Amino acid sequence: MRRRHHFHTDHLGHSVSATVQTGHTVVVEVLVDGKETGHATTRKDVPVTVPIELPTDPPTAASVLAAVGPGGPHATFTAPDAEPRPMAARPY
């Protein structure tokens, strides 16, 4: 059965959201300021990193690491000017 899990963080004044859809194939979508900027798929037990860019001047490269386990789906935001940090789960 497929379930959707939502995560969110803010960085440099921009909203970064990730949706992790679980199942046999895991689908990860990343939105920056409400626009899809990254998409990836992986097997159930393999973490995936989705590269993104924040619309700053100049653009800032960043990434979201999504994993299904252990302990349930989670996402981590990483940018060159900040420590990696877990993205907060959001109920939808």
Residue pairs with C-beta under 8 A, 6 or more apart in sequence:
1 23
2 21
2 22
2 23
3 21
3 22
3 23
4 19
4 20
4 21
4 22
4 92
5 19
5 20
5 21
5 22
5 72
5 73
5 89
6 17
6 18
6 19
6 89
6 90
6 91
6 92
7 17
7 18
7 19
7 20
7 74
7 75
7 87
7 88
7 89
7 90
8 15
8 16
8 17
8 18
8 87
8 88
8 90
9 16
9 77
9 85
9 87
9 88
10 16
11 54
11 62
11 77
11 79
11 82
12 54
12 56
12 60
12 79
14 32
14 33
14 54
14 55
14 56
15 31
15 32
15 33
15 34
16 30
16 31
16 32
16 52
16 54
16 62
16 64
16 77
16 87
17 30
17 31
17 34
17 90
18 28
18 29
18 30
18 31
18 50
18 64
18 66
18 75
18 87
19 28
19 29
19 31
20 26
20 27
20 28
20 66
20 68
20 73
20 75
21 27
21 28
21 29
22 44
22 68
22 73
23 44
24 43
24 44
25 41
25 42
25 43
25 44
26 41
26 42
26 43
26 44
26 46
26 48
26 66
26 68
27 39
27 40
27 41
28 38
28 39
28 40
28 41
28 42
28 48
28 50
28 64
28 66
28 75
29 36
29 38
29 39
30 36
30 37
30 38
30 39
30 50
30 52
30 64
31 37
32 52
32 53
32 54
32 55
33 55
37 52
37 53
38 50
38 51
38 52
38 64
39 50
40 48
40 49
40 50
40 66
41 48
42 48
44 68
45 68
45 69
47 65
47 66
47 67
48 65
48 66
48 67
49 63
49 64
49 65
49 66
50 63
50 64
50 65
50 66
51 61
51 62
51 63
52 61
52 62
52 63
52 64
53 59
53 60
53 61
53 62
54 60
54 62
54 79
60 79
60 80
60 81
61 79
61 80
62 77
62 78
62 79
62 80
63 77
63 78
63 79
64 75
64 76
64 77
64 78
64 87
65 75
65 76
65 78
65 84
66 73
66 74
66 75
66 76
67 73
67 74
67 75
74 86
74 87
74 89
75 86
75 87
76 84
76 85
76 86
76 87
77 84
77 85
77 86
77 87
78 84
